[in-house]
């Protein structure tokens, strides 16, 4: 559904997107990650026709974005960063306007307008002017216009920016529900978003791809992968537990948060899966320590992201 080969964009002497190549299929939710200035938004703008590439090519559902621009854009739904809308319009008139542009007519038009208003919970603000809406509602109006024509490829730039936790959950559920037969590309710097909704993650810096894998496989590179975090009950001797856990053969080091009664046992890199968990949980049981939780860590994507992008900066 999306194929990029050697995509490049320069502004003067500065290369923002540098020979980018990857492809995606229907059913994928791709997290497009990178620090500020990495080239994420510029790549999105090239794919959607807002910015002209200086080199390379890209195709949406087989349509080249340069030579078959209109055919490519018909297959795309796009939520730009900041969700720009006409402030003097109401959500109702704005979505009617988008329906006109997208060529929606008859029963399909009525059905899609009704569906997106329901999915994004816009009924209560349909007749307010957009400039009076909260940032969260403006974001939802922007997402509504992106999905109104039921596109094959959905490109979302920071889709949950400005939303409260409940609204974020609703948008993530909506993305999940649409992902079976669409390609959804999410440009974001919020790693929680990637872990919550994405099946694949690409990390870029300085316009180049540094990693391309599933979020879980990337998190597995973290030194916290298979680490064990213990939260002690009040009254349990912190130093006793920390000292005993640190002496286990499977443990490299123990990180401490004494103020909250929490410690994390970091495994040695050569240990087999489950070794750390077995050793720590056995120790807790043998000593009958008073603990409120013992949790196996799956890895921390934020640590891997910092390591990968920090290496690029260096």
N, C-alpha and C positions, 0 to 999 in steps of 0.2 A: 504493500500500500504506500510505502514511502521509501524512496531510494535516493541517497545523496552520494555524489562522487566528486571529491576534490573541491568542495564548496569553499570559496575564498572571498573575503571582503576586506578592503583596505580603506582607511581614511588618511589621506596623505601618505606619510611614511609608516604609519601605524597599522599593522595587520591585526584586525579584530577577530576574524575567523580564518583559520590557517589550514587549508587543504583537508577539510572535514569529509569523512566518508563513513556511512553506515546505512543499514536498511532495516525496515520494520514491517511486520505483518499484522493482519487483523487479529484481534484478541489480545494484543499487547497493550500494557499501560507502561509507557516509558517515562521514567524520571530523568530529566535533563538537568544535571546538577553542575554547579560551579560557583566560585566566589564572585562577588560583584566585579563586573568588567571582564568576565571570562569569555563573553561572546554568545551567551545563551539567547538574550532577547534579539540580538542582531540575526542570529540563525533563524529564529522564529519569523522575523520580519521578512527575511529572504524567501522562506518557504511559502509565505502568504502573499507575496507580491508587493509588499510595502517598500522593500529595499532591493535594488538590483545587484546581483553578485558580480564580482570582478573576475571570477574564474570558477571553473567546475560546473556541475549541473545538479539538478534535483527534479524528481518526478513524483507526482501525487496520483496514485491509482493509474499509473502508466502515462500520465499527461505531464509533459515537460513544463516547468513553471515559467519558462521564457517563451518558448514557441507555441505553447498551448495554454496560455495564462488563464483565460476564462474557464476553460474546461477543468483545469486544476482547481481553481478557486471554487467552482461549484461543488466540489467534493469535500471542501474544508469548512469547518466551523472554527472561528478564531476568537479567543478572549485575550485582548492585549493587556499589557501591564497597566494598571490603573483603571481599567474598564471604562474608557471614555464613552460617554453618551451625550446626546443633545440635552443640555440642562433645562431648556424651556419646555421640552416635551414631557408628557406623562409616560409611565411604563406602558400603558395601553396604546397610546399613539405611536410610541417608539417601536414597539413590537409589530404593530400594524404596518409601519413604514418598512421594517426589516422584511416582513412577509411579502410586501410589494416587490422589494428589491430581489428577493429570492424566488419570485415567481410562484408563490403558493396561492392556490385558488380553490374555490368551492369547499367541499366537505373536508378535504385534507387540510386546508388553511384553518378552518374552524377547529378541527380536532387538534392540530399542533399548537395553536394558540392556547386552547383550553389545557392541554397536557403540560406545557412548560410553565404556565402560571401556577398550576397545581404543584408541579415538581419543585419549583423554587419558592413556593409560598408567597406569591406576590399579590394575592387578591386584596389584601388590606391596604395596599399602597397604589393600586392600579391608576387611580385618578389624581394622585399627587404629582406635582412637577418634580422631575428628577433631581433638580438642584436642592430640593428640600429634604431629600432622603438621606438616611445615615450611610456611612461608608459601606457597611455590610449589605444594605439593600441595593445600593448602586452596583456592588459587585454581583449580586444575584441577577439584577437586570442585565448586566453584561453577559453573564453565563447563559441567561435565557435566550438572548439574541444569537449566541454561538451555536446553540443546539436546536434552534427553531426549525430548521429545514432538515433535521435528522441526518447530519453529514456522516460520511464514511470515515473521515479523519478529523479528529478534534484536537486543536492545538491550544493549550491553556497556559498562559503566562501568569504565575502566582495566583491560582484559582481561589484560594481561601484567604487571601490577604484581606485583613480588616474584619473577618468574621469571628464571632464568638465561638467557644468550644462546641455548643450545640449545633450552630450553623455549619461549622467545619465538618462535623459528623454527618450532617445531612448531605452536604456536597460530596463527601467521600462515598457515601452510600449510593448517590446518584451516579458517580463515576463507575463504581463497581457494577451497577445495574446496566450501564451502557456498554461495558467493555467487551462483552462476549463476541460481538460481530463488528466492532470498530477498532481503529487504531487511535489511542489517546496518548498524546505527548504532553507532559506536564513540565514546564520550566519552573524551577523553584530552587531556593536555597534553604528551605525548611526540610530537614532530614526526616523529621517525624512524618511528614507528608509522604515521603518516598516509602518508608517502611509500612505505612498504613494502606497505600493503594497501588503501588507500582509492582509490576512483575519483572521489570528490568531497569537498570540504572546505568546511565552514561555520565561520567564525571569529566568535565573539561576545564582547562585553565589556559589562558593566553590563546584561546581559539583552537586548541588541540585536544583530542581525546586522550585521557590518561587511564581510564578504566571503563570497561563495558562488561557488566555481569548482573546477576540477580542481586537484589539488596541483601539477601541472607548470605550469599557467597562473599560479598564484599565485607559484611559484618564479621564473617568468619576469619578475616585477616586480622581482626583486632586482637590485642593481647588479652582482652576480656572474654574472648570466646572460650567457653567451658570454665570460666572463673566461677567461684562460689561466694555469694554475699550472705553474710550472717547478720541478723539484727538481734541484739541481746535485750532481754527483759531488764527493767530497772532493778538494780541490786546484784546482778551477776557481775563478777569480777572481770573487767575488760582485759586487763593485762594478762591474767591467767589464760584466757581463751586465745588471745593474740599470740602469746608465746608458744602455746601448744600447737596451734594451727601452723605457725611459721616453721616449726620443726619437722613437719611432714615432708617426706621425700618427694612427693609430687608437686610441692609448692615452691615457686620461685621467690615470691615476696607477698607480704600482706599489707594492703592499703587500709588506713584507719581513719574513721570519722568518729572520734571519741565522744564529741558533743552529742551525737545522735545514737551512740551505741551500735554503730555499724562498722563492719570490716569486710574487705573483699580479698579472698585468697586467689592470687594470680598463678595459674599453672605454669610449669616448665613447658617449653615448646615441644619437647620430644615425648610428652605423655599421651597415651592413647585416650580416645573418647571415653568419658565416664570415669576415668581414673581419679580425677580431682574430686568429683562429686562423691564417689564411694569412700574415699579417704576422709573427707571432711565430715560427711554425715555419720560415718562410723564413729569418729572421734566425739562428735556431739552426743551421740547416744551413749557411748561408754562412760562419759563423764557426767551425764544427766544435766548438762548445762541448761539454764533457763533462757530459752530463745523464743522470740515471737515469729521468726521466719528464717528459713535456710533456702536460698534461691540460686538455681543454676543460671548463669548468664549466657545468652546466645551470642554475644558480641556487641560492640558499639559502633554503629555506622559513623557517628560524628568523629570518633577518634581516627578511623580509617580515612575519612574525608580530609581531616586536617593534615594527616601524614602525607596523603597523595598530593594535595594542592600545595602544601607547604614545601614539599620537595620540588614542585614545579617553580615556586617562587625562588627557591635557592638556586 
